[in-house]
């Protein structure tokens, strides 16, 4: 039933399992579905989804630039150590070392 869910976290998890099984095309398709679903959820519930979607895009979605956009918004909304540290991770992923240094200070 997980393969029929519209929960992007489950889609990403299943994509990871498929990758481990060597089923790369199926994993890629599932990650694309997850990315699309996250974008839909961001339109409906942006503030609730910033963090969740950013985690996906930073890791499974392999789109650190998109994650960075979302994590900047999240840090403004929820300023705290975890938000700033994760923002710094995204900044490092896109090569913004000076920005990452500022984020964790």
Helices and strands as residue ranges (DSSP letters): G 2-4, H 8-20, H 24-44, H 46-58, H 64-77, H 81-93, H 97-103
